[in-house]
Every structure is written in C-alpha cells, then in structure tokens.
Amino acid sequence: MHDFLQLPIDASSQGFHVDDMIVLMHWPVFFLFFIWAAYFLYTLFRFKASRHPKADTVGIRTHASSYLEVAVVVFEAVVLIGFAIPIWSDVVIAYPSESEATVVHVIGEQFAWNVHYPGPDGKFGRREISLVTAENPIGLDREDSAGVDDITTINQLTLPVNTDILVYLSSKDVIHSFGIPLLRVKQDVIPGQRIPIWFRATMTQKEVQDRSIETFSLSEETIPTTLINRIACADYGDVTKGTLLTEEVLQSMKASGVREVLAVHETPMEVACAQLCGLGHYRMRATVTILNSEDYQAWLDEEASYLE
C-alpha cells in the first residue's frame, strides 16, 4: 500500500508511524468510496421520478441513519484514541532532553527561514527586537558573551544524521508552517510562541540523493520540464556526472544522441511552508542538508571561522 500511495522517501526514524497512519486511513476511505458510490447509484434508481411521480412528504421512517451516524462516531473515536493519540504521544510529545540532542532555533519570517545555532559553548545568545536589521534578521546580540560564537544561516538548515534534533520554532510576523516532507515533520509556527518539535534523520544528503535517482526519457521532440535544474548522475560525453542540467545542456545531450538521463535533485530535502503567508509565499523555502558527524563538525568549524 505504501508503494501504491507513492509516498516520498522516509528519511527519519519516526516516519514509518506517519506512513502507517496514512495507509490505515486510506483503507477505510477506499472501501467507503465504493460503498457511497453504490449507495448513490441505488438512490438514483430507487427514487427516480418514474417510480415516485408524487413527492413523499413524510420522509425517513426508520432510525437507520442514526445508527450509521453512531457507527461513524465510534470508528473515528477508535482511530483517534487507539492510533492517532498514542502515536502523537510516543513520537511527537516525547521530546529528548537538550543535553542529549542537537538544539537549533528556527525563526520564520516573510519570506525566509532564519536558523540559529549555539556556538562551541552550547549556549544561545540573547536576541532582541531592537537589534533586528537586514544584516541581523534575528536580532542576535553579539555583545552578549553567549552570542559571540553563535552561528546563523538563512534558508539553510544543516543537521547531523542519526542524532535527535530538537528545533524551537518561532515567527517574527505571521503564521508559518515548518514542514520537511522527507522527514515527516510538520508544525505550525505561531507568532508570540516558541514551539518545540523533534525528529531524527536516518539518511545523509548523499544517501537521500542515491535513493532519489530517476530515469528520464529524452525524446527528440521535447525535453521533460521536470528534468531541468536537476543534476546528472552519470557521464554523458562532455556532460560529466554532477552537472546541472539546464535546457541548453539537455539540448546538447539530445543532439549527441542521448535518449535516457539519470538525474536527481541536487537538494532533494527542503523546508517548505504549508501556510499561505503572503504574496511571496512561494519563496518560503529552505535547503536541508544532513551530514555525518565528521562532516557536520567540519561545517560548524567552517561557519565559525567566518566569525573571526
């Protein structure tokens, strides 16, 4: 059923719970579709005008509909109490302690995701509204002893693999929605609140890319629009592996006789906002990069070197 629904790659430790819930909900809906379709056809035949030239002003004479409504309520209660609430409690609410997790602050605004990492001291510096500028969008006080070594990025969330990630979400303006589909993470970001959410990635950026490779047919007539702006996963003559596939590059490949292309998104994982947060909502995206522990530490060291 997972393959039938074509769910995206699950790159998180708790994602299978979400997928199982989606599958669980689709089975009864699948059968209800046929039941309601059959009932619809029955009513069309049973109550057609030729069989009832005179309208019935009395209406329903049984309690069948009431029993059906009670059955629906019981079914929904079973799903909610027996499945949804326990999964929510085990997966979402059981936050790891900050001492055992990588803690990150994410601040949403129209139209960007600001990411705040603690420095080597493990402490977050003070943020102040009066310090917010174009160069300092989160208002980080660099004169605060805890904030001198803090790292900030915009629309770039870099995290270690196989580590509990604890993210504190907040917003500078309107309601946003922090969602990473491949990690099965989604949480509304409410102005005036600091909302925690946690997850654990089980695949690095490279592993996700390897699982996301697709084969595209490059016909003589057209170039698939979904292939543009992906990267090549093999060598095609002058086009080497890792080349960004622009329309010009694809035209040259087609001219040289290439008919099938292995390609993948360079950044297959991203943060997307699921709230219509303004006219620039389409720009409310951030790249998510998952690295192994050594590469993640190297990235932190590189970012820290810029502060010097």
N, C-alpha and C positions, 0 to 999 in steps of 0.2 A: 504493500500500500504506500510505503514511503516513496518508492520509485514511481508509482502511478501518479502521486501528487506532485512529483518533480520538485521536492523540497531542496533548497540550496545546501551546500556542503555544511556539515555540522563540525565546527572547529572549536567547540567548547565542551567542558566536562559535564555540564548540566543540560546541554542542548537536547539530548535524547528525551528528556522529560517533556519538553515543549513539543517535540515532534510526535511523541506518543499521544499527547493530548490532542494535537491536531488530527491525527489519524483516528483516535477514538471518537471525536466529534463528527468526522466525515462519514463514518459507517452509518450511524442512525439517520443522518441527513440524507445519505444516499438512498436508504430504504424509504424514508419519508417522501422523497421526491416521487417515487413510483406509486406510493400509496395515495398521495394527494393528486397525482395525475389520473390514477384510476378513479378516484372519487369525483374528480372534475368531469370526466367522461360519463360517469354514472349519472351525475346530476343533470348533465345536458340531455341525456336520453330520458331519465325518469321524469323530469319536469318540463319537457318541451311543450310548446303551445298546443300541438295537435292532441296531446293526451290530457291537457288541462285547459280547455277553452275558457273556463271560468276560474278566476283567481280564488285561492283559498285564503280566507281572512282569519282563520283560526291560528294557523302556524304550527309549530312543533308540539306534538302531544306526548313525547317521551322525555326522559332525562338522560338520553344517550350522550348528548353534547356536554352535559355537566360531568358525567363520568369521564369523558375524554379529556376535559379540562383538568380534572383532578389527576389523571394519569400523566399528563404533560408536566404538571407541577411536581409530582413525585419523581419523575425522571430527571428533571432539572435539579431537584434537590440532591439526588444521588450523585449526579455529575459534579455538582458544586461541593458538597460535603465529603463525598467519597474520593474525589480525584483532585479537583482544582485547588481547594484549600490546603490539603496535605502537601501537594507539590509546591505551592506558593510558600508554605511554611518551611519545607525542607531545603528548597533551592534558593529562594529569594530572601527570606527574612533571616535565615541562619547566617548572619554576617560573620566573616572571620575577624579576628582581633587585628588592630592596626599593627601590632608588633610582629605579626606573622604574615602580613600581606604587603603588597606594593600599593601605596596610597597615592592617589592622584586627584587633584581638583580640576573639574571641567566647568567653565563658565560660558554659557551661551549668550549670544547677542545677535541682533540683526546686522550682518548675516555671517556669523563666524563662530567657531568653537575655539575658545581660549583654554589652553591646558597649562596647569601649574604643577610643577614637580618640586618636592623638597630637595635641598642640596645635600651634600655629604653628611651634614649634621642631623638629617632626618626630620627637621622642623620646618614648618611652613612659615614664611614671613608674613607680617601684617599687611592686609590690603585695606586701602582707604579710598572712598569715593572721590575725595578731593584731589587725589593723585592720578585719576584716570586721564590719560591723554591718548593721542593717536599712537605714540610710541610705547605707551604703557597702558594697554587696554584694560588690564585688571586692577590697576591702581596699586601695584606692589611697591611697598616701602623698602627701597634698597638701603636706607639708613638703619633699618631695624636689623639687629645682629642676626636674627634668624632668617632674614630675607636676602642677605648679601650673596649667598651662594645658590639661591633658588633658580630653577630653570623654567622658562616659559616658552611655549610654542603656540602658533596659530594654525588651526586646521591640520595639525599633525599630532596624532596620538601614537606614541611608541611605547610598547609594553613587553615584558618578558614572558616566555612561554612556560607552561606548567607551574605557574605561580598564582596564588589567589590575588586578584586585583580588586581593590576597594576604591570606588570612584565616588566622590562627593560632587553632586550636581547642583548648580545654581544658575540664575539668569539675571542679566543686567536690565532687561526690558520686559519682553512679553513671554508667554508660554511657549516653550520649545519641546521637542521630543527627542531624546537621546536614544538612537537605535543603531545596533550593529547586527544586521541580519545573520551573518555567518557565525556570530557568537550567541545568537538567540537572545539578544539583550534589547530591551526597550523600556524606557521610563520617561514620563513627562517631567519637564523641568519647570517648576513653578516660581515666579518672582517672589522674593522675600523668604524663600525656604532653601535649606541645604539638605538635599535628598541623597541618601546613600544607595548605591547599587553595587553588586559584586558579581564576578564571574572568573572563570579560569580558562585560558586559551590552551588548547592541546596541540595546535599546529603552528609552526613558524610561517613567516611570509612565503618562504620558498616551498614549503610543503603544500600550502594552500594553492600556490600557483601551479604546482605539479598536478594537483587534483583537478584544476580548473581548465586544463588544456582542452581545446576543442578543435575539430577539423572543419574547415570551411571550404566550400566549393567555389572556385574562382572561374566562373563561366566566361565565355567570350563576349557575352552581351553586357553583363552587369557586374558590378563589384558590390558584395554584401555590405550594407551600411554598418552592420554590427561588427564587421571586421576592421573598420577604420579605427585608428588610435589604439589598437592592441599591439602587442609585441610578438615577433616571430619566435617560435620555439625550435626552429631548425634552420640550417643554412640553405638558401635558395640562390645559388650562383653568387652574384655580387651582394645580395642581401644576406647578411650574417645573422646568426641567432642573437636575439635581444634587440633587433632593430625595430623602431617604432614604425608601424605600418600606416603611413599616410596614403592618401589617394594616389599621389604621384608614384610612390614606391610600389603600390599594388598594380598600377598601370604598367610599370616596367617589368614586374614579375609576370604579368599576364602576357606581355609582348614576348617574353622569353620562353613561353610555353608552360608555365606553372599552372596547374589546374586545381591543386589542393594545397591548402595552407594550414599548418598547425600554429595556433596563436592563443594568447591568453592576455587578460587584463594585467597591466603592469602592477596595479594596486587593486587586487580583487576584493579587498576588505576596506570598508569605509564606514564612517559615522554619517547617518542620514537623519534629517529632521522630519518627523511624520506629522508635524503641526503646520498649518498654513500660517506662517509667522510674518507675512508681509509680501510685498511685490518682489522682493529679492529672495524669496524662499528657495528657489532652485539652486542658489549659491550656498545654501546652508549644509555644506558637506565637508568632511574631514577624512584624510587618509589614515588608516590604521595599519601600523607595522608591528608585527610580532616577531621578536628575535629570541635566540637562545641567550642564556645568561651571560656568556662571554661577550657576544655582540651587543647586548643591551648595556653592559657596563662600559664597553668601548664607546657606545653612543652617548652615554651620560658624560664620560670624560671629554668627549669632543665638544659637547654643548657647554660644559663647564669651562673649557679653555677659552670660549668666546667672551666669558665674563671678565677674564683677566685683561 
